[in-house]
Amino acid sequence: IMNGPSAQQEDVINEGLSALSVIACAGSGKTFTAVRRVDAVRSQIEAGRGHVALLSFSNVAVNVFGRSYIEESAVKNRAGRSRVCIETFDGFITTNILRPHACRTMKCTCMPYLVTGSEDYLSNKKFQFWPKQAPKFPQEIDKIEVEYKSGVVDVYVRFHKSTIPIENGIATVQRLGQIGAYTHSLGRYWAFEVLRREPKILAALARRYRQIIVDEAQDIGSIHNAILDLLAGAGSQ
C-alpha cells in the first residue's frame, strides 16, 4: 500500500505545465502518480479556464483512474471531476469530435454512429472493402484499419500477419461516411479529418483541453498521434 509519493513520483506530480514523457515499469505506482498529476495540473490552471484530460486505451484502466481520482478528490474536499475528463481515447474523440462535428466532414444528414459489422446493408457491394492482392474477397469492416503516415492515409487489412492494402479504401470509407457509419478505426480517421479541415473546431478543442495526459502512450496508433499533433500545434500541452 502506497502511503505517499516517492521523490521521483513527486517530481512527476509537481512538474510545471510542460510537456513530459514518463517511463515507468509495472508496479511502480503509475495510477497513483497519474491521478495526483491530474490533480496538481488542475490546481495550476485553477485560476484560468481549461480542462485536463487523462486518456487511456481500455475501459478497465479508465475505471481505475476514475475511482482513484474521485477518492483523491474526496480526501482534498474537492468536487469529483470538475474540469477533469478521464476517458478512453476513442471515447474522447467520439464525445468531442465525431458526434457534435463530424456530420459536415462526413457529408451525412444524421448523427454519426458506430457499426459492428453485422448490419445487413454492409453486404451491399458499394460498402465492401476489396484487397489489392490475394485474398481477393471482401474483407469484414471491423478488420479494416486506417493509418496516417508522412501525410498519406493508408487503408489496409491484416491477413496472416501480412498487411494488405485495400483497393477501394478511401472511396468506401467516404461512402460509409455519407450515411454516418464508422468503426472505431474509421472514426479516428474522421476525427482527424474534422480537426484538419476545420481549424476553428481544432482551436476550440485545444482551448478547452489545455492539458492532455495519455496513459500507455506506447500504444498510440498513427492517427491517434496525428490527432495529438494537431491539438499540440493548436495549443494543448
N, C-alpha and C positions, 0 to 999 in steps of 0.2 A: 504494500500500500504506500502510495507516494504522499508524504505529508507536505512537502514544499518543493519548489523547483531547485534543480542543481544550478551551479554557476553558469554552465553552458545554456541551460534552458532559460535562465534569467536573461542572458544576452539576446536570445531569440525573442523572448516575450517583450522586452523593453526597448528593442531597437526602434529608432525613429521611423517615420513614414517613408521608408525607402524600399527599393526592390531587394528581395532576399531570395537566396536558394539555400534550403536547409536539407542536409543529408543525414538521415537517421536510420539506424538498424531496427529490426523488430524488437519490441520490448523496451525501447528506450524512452517511452513516455511521450509518444507523438501526439496522441489525443489530448493528454494533459497539457502539453505545451501549446498545441494549436488553439484550443478554446481560450486559453489565457492570452495568447497573442491577439485573438479576435477581440477580446475584452479590452486589452491595452490599446489597440488601434482605435476601437470605438471611442475610448476615453480621449484619445489625442485629437479626434475630429469632432468632439462633443460640441464645441462652440460653433462649428460651421455645419453646413449641410453635407449630406452624403451618407451612403450606406457601406457596410462591409459585407463582402460575400465570401463564404467558405464553401468551396465546391469540391466534391469527390466523385467517384465513378460507380458507387454502389449504394443502394438504399440502406444496407446494413451499416456502412460507415457513416452515412448521413444521420441515421437514427442515433448512433452512439455519440456523434458530435453534438447533435441537438440536445440530447438528455444531459450531457456533460456541461454544455453551455448554460442551460436552464438552471442546473444545480449551482454553477459558479455565480450566476446572476442572483440566485436566492441568497447565497452567502453574503453578497455585497448589497443586498436590498435594492436590486435594480429590476426594472421591468424585463420580463423574459427575453424576447427577441427584438426589442426596439431598435430599428435601423440595422438589423443584422439578418442576412439571408444565408441559411445553411441548406444546401440543396445538391442534388446530383447535377453534373454539368449539363446533361441533356434536359433535366427539369428546368434549369436556369434559362436555357435558350428557348425552351417551349413557352415558359411563362412570360419572358421579357421581350422575345423577338417574334417567334413563329405565330402564336395566337393573335397578338394585337396588331402585327405589322406585315406579315408575310403575304397576305392575300394579294396585295398590289404587285409584289415582285413575282409571285406565282401565277398571277393573272386569273385567279379564281374568284367566284362570286359568293363563296361561303367561307366560314372559318376553317383554316387548315386542320386536318385530322390525321391521326396515326392509323396506318393499316397494319394488319397482322400477316397478310399474305393469303388468308383463306377466303377473301372476298371473291364472289363469283365473277364480277366484272374484270378481274385481273387475268382471266383466261382469254380475254379479247386480245388479238394479236398486236394491236397498237400499244398495249400496255406491257408487252413481254420484252425481256432483255435477251438478246442473242449474242453469243460469243463470236469473236472474230475468227477463232480457230476451234478445233475439236476440244470439247464435245459440242457438236452442232445441234443443240436443242435448247429451248428456252430455259432460263435459269430462274429459280424462285426468288421473288423480290426481296425477301428478308436475307438472302445471301449476297445481295449486291452491295458493294462498298464504293464509297466515293472518297478520293483523296485530292489534296491541293498541294502541288509541289512546283516550285520555280515559276509560279504564275499560271500554271496549267492545271485544269480539273481533269482527273482521271476516273473513269468508271470501270470497275472490274469485278470479277468473281474469283474466289479461291477454289481450286479444284485439285484434289490430291496433292496438296502443298504447293501447287503452282498458282501463279497469278495470271489470269486470262482476261485481256481487255474485252470490253463489250462493244460490239459493232455500232449499235444504235443507242448508246448510253445516255448522252445528254438529251437527245431528242425525246426519248421515252420518259426521262425524269421531268422534262418540261410538259409533256402531255399529261402525266400524272398530276403535275402541279396545277394545271388548268382546271382540274376537278377537286383540288385541295388535298390530294393524297400524298402522304410521305411516310417513309420508315424512319427509324432513328438515324440511320446513315444519311438518307436523303434530307432529313430535317436539318442536320448540321450544314449540309450544302446550302439549303435555302436560307438558314440564319446568316451564314457568311455572305450570301448574295445580298440580303437585305442591308446589312451593315456596309457592304462595299458600295452599293448603289445609292444608299440614302444617308448622306453624311449628317443630316440633322438628327436622324434616329440614333446614329452612332454617337454623336456628341451628347445627346440627352442621356443615353445609357451610361456613358463614361462619367458624366456629371453625377448621376445617381449612385453608381458603384465606383467610388473613388479608390477603394482598396479591395483587391481580389486575392484571396489565398486559395491555392489549388493543392489539394491533398493527392498523394501518389502521382506526382507530376510526370514521372517516367511513363505513365500510361496515356499521356496526351497523344491523340491522333493528329494528323497533319491539318485537318480542318479545325479541330479544337484549337490548335496552335495558331492558325491563321486568324481565328476569331479573337483570341487573346492579343495577338499582334495589333489588330485593328483597334481594340479597346485601349491598349497601351499607347498607341500613337495618338489617340484622341484624349488622353489624359488620365486614364485609370493607372493605378500603381500596382 
